[in-house]
């Protein structure tokens, strides 16, 4: 594929107790690297897309380990700035059955949160690129990052790129009022928005009518949500990954897409979850890939749903699946039979 994608955000070290242990009982942690836009970059690299991940990493062994992990999976790291004092960390206690997963951040004053505008030459970064992707996590990291993200999206549009944003509201990073103010400003430069069942409500006070705590989804309500987002921000496309959370271990999962005229939903998957982290990011990667390949709206929904379903069977943040594997599941082969 000749298309070039840029993603921008934070990659962190994730520390997870093994075997579904709780933090208070474990004496060891598994080390994993990930972060919203980094996860999308790895997905796209798996699909053969020329993808650059932009961030700032400390010039120390911790930063180098994260840098090496990206290179390992074929992500271009040319525009990663080096400097600052630390790599962000998060602890992820994996849930099981009726016990939910829990995330504890230790990312304050990370290298990317304290980045400066002159760390990134956006006109150079966007030269020859076709698509720019970021999430609502990135501007939430600090005042600096709010300003740098706006600088990035403005430059992306000036350079003719398609811009996508996964709202990814994180209550542990910023308030709803601040999120609404910053994201409303950034949406002026966005073409494609991804928002799950909580994001539109938490950031823009737009409700779907679903009760996410009971696991009951009103799928048609998302068309109305998407229409309101399109009307408000003049968007080209809105997508949502819908999760029926029956328990921490068992979820229903499907994708809906709406472009102002056509509303499509994917096949529904019932997932016995290994690791749900990165599920939405793997949908974003699948959606971007599909749109770059000029797939239909229905094909895009099916590819994104299958990709994100498969991700939740894989430990870690990254989605280690091929185009062939995604297409096989999207075509209806969900048996999970051993391949010999």
C-alpha positions in Angstrom: 0.0 0.0 0.0 1.3 3.4 -1.0 -0.6 5.4 1.6 1.2 6.9 4.6 -0.3 7.4 8.1 0.9 9.4 11.0 -0.3 8.8 14.6 0.6 11.0 17.6 0.4 10.3 21.3 2.0 8.6 24.3 3.5 5.1 24.5 3.8 3.8 28.1 5.1 0.8 30.0 2.2 -1.3 31.2 2.7 -3.4 34.3 0.2 -6.3 34.7 0.1 -9.0 37.4 0.2 -12.4 35.8 -2.7 -15.0 36.0 -5.4 -12.4 36.8 -3.8 -11.7 40.2 -4.6 -8.5 42.0 -1.9 -5.8 42.6 -2.1 -6.3 46.3 -1.3 -10.0 46.1 1.3 -10.2 43.3 5.1 -10.3 43.7 5.8 -9.9 39.9 4.5 -7.9 36.9 4.5 -8.6 33.2 6.0 -5.7 31.2 4.0 -4.7 28.1 4.2 -1.5 26.0 1.2 0.3 24.6 -0.9 3.4 24.2 -3.8 4.4 22.1 -2.1 5.8 19.0 0.9 3.4 19.3 -1.6 0.5 19.3 -3.2 1.9 16.1 0.2 2.2 14.5 1.2 -1.4 15.2 -2.2 -2.6 13.7 -1.5 -0.6 10.6 2.1 -1.8 10.3 0.7 -5.4 10.5 -1.5 -4.6 7.5 1.5 -3.3 5.5 0.8 0.4 5.9 3.7 2.9 6.0 3.0 4.3 9.5 4.9 6.7 11.6 4.3 7.1 15.3 5.2 10.5 16.7 5.9 11.0 20.4 8.6 12.1 22.8 10.6 9.5 24.7 13.3 9.9 27.4 16.8 9.4 26.2 17.4 6.5 28.6 17.0 2.7 28.6 13.3 3.0 29.5 12.6 5.2 26.5 14.8 3.0 24.3 12.9 -0.1 25.3 9.6 1.5 24.2 11.3 2.7 21.0 12.7 -0.8 20.2 9.2 -2.3 20.7 7.7 -0.1 18.1 10.5 -0.9 15.6 10.1 -4.6 16.3 6.6 -4.5 14.8 7.5 -2.3 11.8 6.4 1.1 13.0 8.5 4.0 11.6 10.1 6.0 14.5 11.8 8.7 12.4 10.0 11.6 14.1 10.1 10.5 17.7 11.7 13.3 19.7 14.1 12.3 22.5 14.4 14.1 25.9 12.6 14.6 29.2 13.0 12.6 32.3 10.6 9.6 32.3 8.5 7.1 30.4 4.8 7.0 31.5 3.7 3.9 33.3 0.3 2.4 34.0 -0.7 -0.6 36.1 -3.4 -2.8 34.7 -5.2 -5.2 36.9 -7.0 -7.6 34.6 -10.6 -8.3 35.6 -12.3 -11.7 35.5 -15.9 -12.8 35.8 -17.8 -10.1 37.8 -14.6 -8.3 39.0 -13.8 -5.4 36.6 -10.4 -4.5 35.3 -8.7 -1.6 37.0 -6.1 0.9 35.7 -3.8 3.0 37.8 -1.8 5.7 36.0 1.8 6.8 36.9 2.3 9.1 33.9 2.6 12.6 35.4 5.5 14.6 34.0 6.3 12.0 31.3 8.5 13.1 28.4 5.5 13.5 26.1 3.4 15.4 28.7 6.2 17.9 29.0 7.1 18.2 25.3 7.5 21.6 23.7 6.1 22.8 20.4 9.6 22.9 18.8 10.0 19.2 19.4 7.9 18.5 16.3 8.2 19.9 12.8 4.7 19.1 11.6 5.2 20.2 8.0 8.1 17.8 7.7 6.2 15.1 9.5 3.2 15.4 7.3 5.1 15.6 4.0 3.7 12.9 1.7 1.3 11.6 4.3 -2.4 10.8 3.7 -3.9 10.3 7.2 -3.4 11.6 10.7 -4.8 9.9 13.8 -4.9 11.0 17.4 -7.0 10.4 20.5 -8.6 12.5 23.2 -6.0 11.1 25.6 -3.2 13.1 24.0 -4.5 16.6 24.6 -5.6 15.5 28.1 -2.0 14.9 29.2 -1.1 18.5 29.9 -1.6 22.1 28.8 1.4 21.8 26.5 -0.1 18.8 24.8 -3.4 20.5 24.3 -1.6 23.2 22.4 0.7 20.9 20.5 -2.2 18.7 19.4 -4.0 21.7 18.0 -0.9 22.7 16.2 -0.7 19.2 14.8 -4.3 19.0 13.5 -4.1 22.4 12.0 -0.9 21.5 10.1 -2.5 18.2 9.0 -5.4 19.9 7.4 -3.1 22.5 5.8 -1.2 19.6 4.3 -4.3 18.0 3.0 -4.5 15.0 5.3 -7.6 13.2 6.4 -7.8 13.5 10.2 -9.4 10.9 12.6 -9.9 11.1 16.3 -10.9 8.5 18.9 -12.5 10.6 21.6 -11.3 8.1 24.3 -12.5 10.1 27.3 -10.4 9.3 30.4 -11.9 10.7 33.7 -8.6 10.0 35.5 -6.8 12.5 33.2 -9.2 15.5 32.9 -12.6 16.8 33.8 -15.6 16.7 31.5 -15.7 20.5 31.3 -12.1 20.7 30.2 -12.5 17.8 27.8 -15.5 19.5 26.2 -13.7 22.8 25.8 -10.5 21.4 24.2 -12.1 18.7 22.1 -14.7 21.1 20.7 -11.9 23.3 19.5 -10.0 20.4 18.0 -13.1 18.9 16.2 -13.0 21.8 13.7 -10.1 20.0 12.0 -11.4 16.4 12.2 -13.0 14.3 9.5 -13.6 11.0 11.2 -14.6 10.5 14.8 -14.6 7.3 16.8 -16.7 7.3 20.0 -17.8 4.4 22.2 -20.9 4.3 24.2 -19.6 6.7 26.9 -17.4 9.2 24.9 -20.1 11.2 23.1 -22.0 11.7 26.4 -18.9 12.4 28.6 -17.3 14.9 26.2 -20.2 16.5 24.3 -23.3 15.6 26.4 -24.8 13.5 23.6 -26.6 10.4 24.8 -27.3 7.1 23.0 -30.0 5.8 25.4 -27.9 2.7 26.2 -27.4 1.6 29.8 -23.7 0.4 29.7 -23.8 -0.8 33.3 -26.5 -3.3 32.5 -25.0 -4.3 29.2 -28.1 -3.3 27.2 -27.4 -1.4 24.0 -29.9 0.5 21.9 -28.1 0.2 18.6 -30.4 2.5 16.6 -29.7 5.3 19.2 -26.2 5.5 17.9 -27.4 6.8 14.5 -29.0 9.7 16.3 -25.7 10.3 18.3 -23.7 10.1 15.1 -26.0 12.5 13.3 -25.7 15.0 16.1 -21.9 14.8 15.9 -21.9 15.2 12.1 -24.2 18.2 12.3 -22.2 19.8 15.1 -18.7 19.3 13.6 -19.3 18.8 9.9 -17.8 15.3 10.0 -17.4 12.8 7.2 -17.9 9.6 9.2 -18.6 8.5 12.8 -17.8 5.1 14.1 -18.5 3.3 17.4 -17.4 0.1 19.0 -20.3 -1.2 21.1 -19.6 -3.4 24.0 -22.3 -5.5 25.8 -20.5 -6.0 29.1 -22.1 -9.1 30.5 -19.0 -9.6 32.8 -15.3 -8.8 32.7 -14.7 -12.1 30.9 -17.6 -12.2 28.5 -18.7 -9.4 26.2 -20.8 -8.9 23.1 -19.0 -6.7 20.5 -20.0 -5.0 17.3 -19.3 -1.9 15.2 -21.6 0.7 13.8 -20.7 3.4 11.2 -22.7 6.3 9.9 -21.8 8.9 7.2 -24.9 11.1 7.3 -26.7 8.9 4.8 -25.9 5.2 5.4 -26.0 3.6 8.8 -24.4 0.1 9.0 -23.7 -2.4 11.7 -21.2 -5.2 11.7 -21.7 -8.8 12.7 -21.9 -9.3 16.4 -19.2 -11.3 18.2 -19.5 -12.9 21.6 -16.0 -12.7 23.1 -14.5 -14.7 25.9 -11.9 -12.0 26.8 -8.2 -12.6 27.2 -7.3 -8.9 27.3 -9.7 -6.1 26.4 -7.1 -3.3 26.4 -6.6 -2.0 22.9 -9.9 -3.3 21.5 -11.0 0.1 20.4 -7.6 1.0 19.0 -7.6 -2.2 16.9 -11.0 -1.1 15.5 -9.5 2.3 14.7 -6.6 0.6 12.9 -9.0 -1.6 10.9 -11.2 1.3 10.0 -8.3 3.5 8.8 -6.9 0.6 6.8 -10.3 -0.1 5.2 -10.9 3.6 4.3 -7.5 3.9 2.8 -8.3 0.8 0.7 -11.6 2.4 -0.4 -13.7 -0.4 1.1 -17.4 0.1 1.4 -19.0 1.3 4.6 -20.2 -2.3 5.4 -16.9 -3.8 4.5 -15.1 -1.3 6.7 -17.4 -2.1 9.7 -16.9 -5.9 9.2 -13.1 -5.6 8.9 -12.9 -3.3 12.0 -15.2 -5.5 14.0 -13.3 -8.7 13.2 -9.9 -7.1 13.9 -11.0 -5.8 17.2 -12.6 -9.1 18.2 -9.4 -10.9 17.5 -7.3 -8.4 19.5 -9.3 -9.2 22.6 -8.0 -12.8 22.4 -4.4 -11.6 22.6 -2.5 -10.5 25.8 -1.1 -7.0 25.7 -2.1 -3.7 24.0 -1.0 -4.5 20.5 -3.1 -6.4 17.9 -0.8 -9.1 16.4 -3.1 -10.3 13.5 -2.7 -10.4 9.8 -5.1 -9.2 7.0 -5.8 -12.8 6.1 -6.8 -13.7 9.7 -9.1 -10.7 9.9 -10.7 -11.5 6.6 -11.2 -15.1 7.6 -13.1 -14.1 10.7 -15.1 -11.4 8.9 -16.1 -14.0 6.3 -17.8 -16.0 9.0 -15.2 -18.5 10.1 -15.5 -18.0 13.9 -15.1 -21.7 14.9 -11.6 -21.2 16.5 -10.6 -24.7 15.2 -7.0 -25.6 15.3 -5.2 -25.0 12.0 -3.0 -28.0 10.9 
